[in-house]
Amino acid sequence: MKKNPMPKLKTFHLFFLFFFTVIYQVYSQDQGINFYQNILNEITAQKGTLTGKIYRDVNGNGTEDVGEPGIENVSVIFVDSNGNGQTVQSDANGNWTEEVIAGNTLILIDNTSLPSGALLTEGTEPSTINVISGGIVNAEKLGYAFVGDISGHVYYDVNGNGIQNGLEADMANVEIIIEDDYGNSQSIFTDANGDWSIQ
């Protein structure tokens, strides 16, 4: 007569379930984590909607002017009032929208997702905003100008041939004024070797 293996199998399952439950409870208490409570908090949390825009500040004046385009695929990171993070990308017009739980939310930009040379000209980053349950809150608009480096050298062209010859000295402490197409200007002085560089 064959013995029924089912009692042994049930005993093994019960032992495994008991062992897993004990380990989980020890881990939860040791880490200070209540797994089920976190899930319940996320399900029952009151939420609101955040919106914003990221644009290319072409003339660098810190204001979005007509015709200045949005910046696409910029990663916007949110850390909600429970300390949980989430990310959204700006669309083709530079707009983004995301639903988060109510309370203070930290907003950051992943700078690696911005085009090279981006310089913030409008708005604050990172920033904190209070999300209202069931409401829509507009975050600060963020404008970015894009800059590059420019450099030069100043010397005494004694013989006027347009080339610095061996005995022609460098010119130190000469003020160089740079003005762009939009009337923005900045200045810098040459160093002891007659060199200058500015962004």
DAQUI-V54213 format. One record per backbone hydrogen bond with DSSP energy under -1.0 kcal/mol. CO is the residue of the C=O (numbers start at 1). NH is the residue of the N-H. Records with the same first field share a line. If there is no record, write none. Layout:
BEGIN
CO->NH ; NH
END
This chain:
BEGIN
5->9
6->10
7->11
8->12
9->13
10->14
11->15
12->16
13->17
14->18
15->19
16->20
17->21
18->22
19->23
20->24
21->25
22->26
23->27
24->28
25->29
26->30
27->31
28->32 ; 33
34->38
35->39
36->40
37->41
38->42
39->43
40->44
41->45
46->102
47->134
48->100
49->137
50->98
51->139
52->96
53->142
54->71
55->144
56->58
57->60
65->68
69->56
74->90
75->110
76->88
77->108
78->86
79->106
80->83
84->80
86->78
88->76
90->73
91->94
94->54
95->91
96->52
98->50
100->48
103->131
105->129
106->79
107->127
108->77
109->111
110->113
111->114
115->118
117->147
119->145
122->143
127->107
129->105
131->103
132->135
135->49
137->51
142->55
143->121 ; 122
144->57
145->119
150->198
152->196
154->171
156->158
165->168
169->156
174->190
176->188
178->186
180->183
184->180
186->178
188->176
190->173
191->194
194->154
195->191
196->152
198->150
END
